[in-house]
């Protein structure tokens, strides 16, 4: 049966199954889905009420019988059934013209997952409607999306700061040479802000409020605030002592203080990876620099902080939120030619920081 005839009936997709967002890239279509990895279920009827953007609006705002679930935690599937339903829902809204469903899917996963965790991701996609699933490490997809020349025998260092994990990898000849995966990422930043506000202001806030403060006035370096943005923001929550509603003003410098410990973990891990890079590849890093992607890369001044601490030029890639999805798009445009990215048995050197 001719290959072109098969392509008429089936669709290839790339899935960035992130802790914070699910991004789906359709072959020859581009990004077709970009929504939060959140579901809302009614426990009385055991029926799903909302998915994605609609479900995220319900976070910390629902009655007891409606549960808002984030089925992925730290890049790992925490609720298998909800992950399945999440993917099924998004697949229905792709508008595919294929007759028999999705033929193949390429999924980006954090580097360093166990075989059980990898199998869980694969099974979730298969049960949701994919007929064949390939897995690729997120740093490799991110490097492709950033248009780094990873096929050559030279080093490219990519840092992908997502919602649940931060992947740091030196890539050469299409595979990670040295890699480090951290559980410190965007969600941890939100937790740091929630804890700081409670300790300093005796104010209890939820994750959406913490995320808003991080986006609006968050920064990684000293200074007034990001150009053109506010230097402070009013946040509302519940007074820890009285239980009554309360509003406080939080400044950019205070958000930076809240994030200081988590940022140090990321910077230290980056330094460790750079220091462990073989000498010849280390020279390439000086020439090519460090590239940041993922939602965490949007934190103001993070690139300057990493550059200062590592002495290596650091830049944020264009449209960092969709960097991994763009890389998956390159892979699915010709899956057969890119098969070495999926089948490479070589494992990167794992760097552990005590």
N, C-alpha and C positions, 0 to 999 in steps of 0.2 A: 504493500500500500504506500503510495508516494508520501513523502514527508510533508509537502505543502498541503496535501489533502487532509492529513492529520491535524495540521495547525488550524484548518478551517473549523474543525469540530471542537477543539480543545483550547483552553487558555492557560498560559503560564503566569504565575504571580510571585511577587516577592513580599514577604511579611516580616516587618520589624515588630516583633511581639515584645514591646517594652513594658516595664513596670508602670510607667506613667501614661504612655500612649501606644496605640496600635496604628501603624502606618502600613498600608498595603499599596504596592506598586504593580500596576497591570502592564503586561507586555504591550508596547507601542501605544500605551495610554497615559503613562506617567502615574503620579500619585492619585489614587481614586478613593482612598479612605484615610483619614487622619483624625482619630477621635480618642478620647481618654479610655484607658483600660479599666473601666468601672461598670458594674452592673447593679441594678436595684431589683430586689425580689420581695414579693409579698408572701410572708411566712404563713399567713392564714390560708391562702389559696395555693401556695407553692408555685406561683406563676411569676415569670419575669415581667417587671413593670417598665423598665427603661434600660437603655444601654448607651454607653459613650457619653456624649455631651449632656444629654437629658439626665442621665444617672448622676453625673458629677455635680449637677446643680442641687441634688438632694443630699450631698454629703453633710452630715451633722445637722440635718434639718427634717428628719423623718420621725414619725411615731414608732413605737416599739415593734409593731408587727411588720414594718418595712425595713429591710436590711440592705444597706448599701455596701457592696463587696468589691474589693480590689483583688481579683483572683491571682495576680502575680505579685510576688514579694521578692525584692532583691534579685530580680531577673529569673526567678524560679517559680514554677507553677505551684501555688498554694492551694487552689481549689480547681481540681481537674474538670469537673462538670461545668462550672461557670466559665472556665476558659473555652471549653467546647462551644457553649452557647454564645459566648462573645464572638467567636470566629464565625459561627453559623449566621449570626445576625448581620455581621459585616459582609459576608459573602453574598447574602441576598440582595444587598444594595450596591453591588458592583456594576450592575447593568451589563453583564457579559452576554455576548451573542452566541456563546458555545452551546451545543446541544446536549452534551453529556456531563457538564460540570467542569471542574478544574483538573487539568491533566497533571500538572506538576507545580510544586511550590518550593521556593527557597526561603528558609527561615533563618534569621540572624539570631544567634544566641550568645550570651556572655562567654568569654573564654574561661576554661577551667571547670565547666559543669561536669558532674559525675555521669557515668553511663545511664544510671537510673533517671537522672534529671533530663538528660538528652532524649531518652526514650519517651519520657512523659510529654515533652514538647512535640515530638514527632507524632505520637499517638493522638494528641489533641487535634492536630491539623488533619490527620487522616480521618478521624471520626467526625470532623466538622465538614468534610466533603472533598478533601484533596485525595487524588489517587496515587500520588507519589510525592515524597517529601525529601528535600535535601537540606542539610544543616551547614551553616557557615559561621565562623566566629565573627562577632560584631566588629572587632578592630579591623579585620580584613575588608569587610563591606564598607566600613567608614572610610578607610584609606582609599578605596576605589571611588567612593562618593566625593572625596576631597580631591580627586584627580591626581593623586600621588603616584609616581612611577614605581609601583611595588613589584613589577615583573622583573626589574633589573637587579643585579647583585649589589645593591646599595641600600642603605638604611633609610627608613621613613618612620618617624615616631608620631603616633596618633594617640590622643587621649579623648576617649568617649565618655562624657559625664552624663549619664542618663538619670532616670528617676530612682532606680534601685541599686545600680552598680556603676562603678567607674572602671573602665577598661583602659589600661596603659600598655601599649605594645610597640616594640621595634619590629618592623616588618621588612623582610628582604626576600626576593625570589618568590613572592606571592604567599608567604607564610610568616607567622610570628616567630621571631628568633628568641626574644625575651618578652615575657608578658607578666602583668600583675593585675589582678581583679580585686577591687575593694568593694565593701558593702557601704561605703561612704559616698553618697551622691545626693541628688536633689531632694529625696524624701528625708534624708538625714538632716539636710539644711533646714527643712521645715520643722523637724523635731527640735533642733537646736534653738530656733526662734521661739517656739512654743514654751520651751523650758526657761529660756532667758526672760521672756515677758512675765511668766508666772513668778520667777524668783525676784526680779527687779521691780515689777509693778504690781505684784499680787493680783494679776489679771489672767483669767483663763480664756484662751482663744482656741479656735479650731484650726484644722489644717488649711482650709481655703483662705482664712485671714492671714495665716503665716506665709502662705505662698504669695499672696498679694503684696505683703510687706517686702518679701524677698525680691520680687520683680520690680517694685516701684522704687525702693530706696536701698536695696542690697548692694554691697560693694565688698571688694577683697583688698583694697588698698586705701591708705589714709587719704583724706581730701574732703572737700565739701560734699560733693555728690556727682553723679554722672552729669555731663553737660546736657542742658535742656530739661533735666528732670528735677523733681522736688528733692529737697534735702531732708524732709521729714514727712511723716504720714500719720493721720489719725486712725487708730485701730480700736475696734469695739469688741467687748467680750463681757464676761461675768466676773464681778469682784469676788476674789477668793474668800474674803472675810465675811462680807454681808450677803453675798449671793445675788446682789442687784446688778443691773446693767451698768457698765462703766466704759468710759472712753479715755484713752491716753494718747499722747503724741510720742512717737518713736522716731529717732533720728538715724541717719545712715551710719554714723559711727557706732551706734548701739547694735545695729544689725551686724556690722562687721565684727564687733566683739563677740556676739552670739555665735558667729560662724568660724571664729578663729581656730578652734581645735580641729574641726573637720577639714578646714582648708590646709592646715598643717599636715594632716594625714595624707592628703592628696599630693602636696608638694614633696613631702619626704619620700613617698613611694615613687614619684617621678624622678627624684634625684637618685634613688637606689637603682632604678632601671637604667638611667643614663650612665651611672658609674659602673654598672655590670655589663654594659655593651662592649663587645670586642673592639679593640683599638681601631681597626680599619673602619668599622661601621660607625664608631664614635666620631671619626672625622667627617663622615657624611652628615651626621646630625648637626654639626656646626654649620655646614653649608646649606642644608635643607630646612633646619629648624624643627620646632615642635608645632603640631597642629591640633587645635582643640575643636571638638564638635559635641553634639548633644545639648540638651536644654541647659545643663549646668554651665556650659561655655558662655552663656549669655550674662552670667554674673559679672557686673562691671568691675574691670581691673584684674580679673583672674589671670588673663594672659600676661599682664605686666608683672604680677606677683611671681608666676612661674618662671618668667624670663629672668627676673632679678635673682631668684634663688638658684637657678640652674646655669645661668650665663649662656643660655641657648635661646636664640631668637624664637619667640612664640607668637603664633597668630591664630585667630579664630577663623575657621573656614566659612565660606559663603553659605548662608542659610543652614546653620549648624543643626537645627532640629530635624531636617530631612536628609542629612548627610548619609546615614546608613541606608535609608530607602533608595537614594540615588545609586549607591553602590550595588544594592540588590537589583536595581533596574538594569545595570550593566551586565550582571550575571545572567539574568533571565532572558535577555535579548538573544543570547546564544548559549544555552545551558550545556550543550554537548562540548563546545569548545572550552568552556570554563569548568569542566568536570574536575580538573585537578584541585580546584579550590575546595571541593567537597570531600574528595577521597584521599587527601593527603594524610598519611598516618603519623607524620612527624609531629611531636608535641614540643611546644616552646618551653624554654627553661623557666621554671617557676621561681619567683623571687619572694621570699618570706621575710617579713619585718617583725621582729619580736617586740 
